[in-house]
Amino acid sequence: MESVVTEHDGRLLARIENDRMVFEVSFDRLEPTDVTLRFYRNGEKVGSIYNDDGTEHTMARLTTARDGNDFLGVEVPKSFVTAVLDAAEETGRVTDDIAAEGYRLRVL
């Protein structure tokens, strides 16, 4: 699986892909909660990463208005989630450092 988390055009760009899927999101802010990371761009939620019902499955989803669906979701490895959270913290894009620490304890 190939992944990249980098600054691009004033935002963080997070992308992961393999031969069956691609997940890509660019965001200004990352809002952590107990078990979810929410991506915001221009003040609007554009996606999230969440733990699927307390299992080992970590899911990423994008909000979309395409074909009446409200989101597209894929499973992503925790190493990718860690890279996203690390980059957001390093660039000052995390909305709550204490909540981010709690997310790391609960999910990662």
Residue pairs with C-beta under 8 A, 6 or more apart in sequence:
1 16
1 17
1 18
1 77
1 80
2 16
2 17
2 18
3 14
3 15
3 16
3 17
3 80
3 83
4 13
4 14
4 15
4 16
5 12
5 13
5 14
5 15
5 80
5 83
5 84
5 86
5 87
6 12
6 13
6 87
7 13
7 91
8 26
9 26
10 28
11 26
11 27
11 28
11 41
12 26
12 27
12 28
12 30
12 84
12 87
12 88
12 91
12 93
13 24
13 25
13 26
14 23
14 24
14 25
14 26
14 27
14 80
14 83
14 84
14 87
15 22
15 23
15 24
15 25
16 22
16 23
16 24
16 60
16 76
16 77
16 80
17 23
21 74
23 60
23 62
23 74
23 76
25 39
25 46
25 47
25 60
25 62
26 41
27 39
27 40
27 41
27 46
27 47
27 88
27 93
28 40
28 41
28 42
28 93
29 39
29 40
29 93
29 94
29 95
30 37
30 38
30 39
30 40
30 84
30 85
30 88
30 93
30 94
30 95
31 37
31 38
31 40
31 94
31 95
31 96
31 99
32 38
32 85
32 94
32 95
32 96
32 99
32 100
32 102
32 103
33 99
33 103
34 99
34 102
34 103
34 106
35 50
35 51
35 103
35 106
35 107
36 48
36 49
36 50
36 51
36 103
37 48
37 49
37 50
37 81
37 84
37 85
37 103
38 45
38 47
38 48
39 45
39 46
39 47
39 48
39 49
40 46
45 63
46 62
46 63
47 60
47 61
47 62
47 63
47 71
48 60
48 61
49 58
49 59
49 60
49 61
49 76
49 81
49 84
50 58
50 59
50 61
51 57
51 58
51 59
51 106
51 107
52 58
52 59
52 75
57 75
58 75
58 76
58 77
58 78
58 81
58 107
59 73
59 74
59 75
59 76
60 73
60 74
60 75
60 76
60 81
61 71
61 72
61 73
61 74
62 71
62 72
62 73
63 70
63 71
64 70
64 71
64 72
66 72
78 107
78 108
81 107
81 108
82 108
85 94
85 100
85 103
85 104
85 108
88 94
88 100
89 97
89 100
94 100
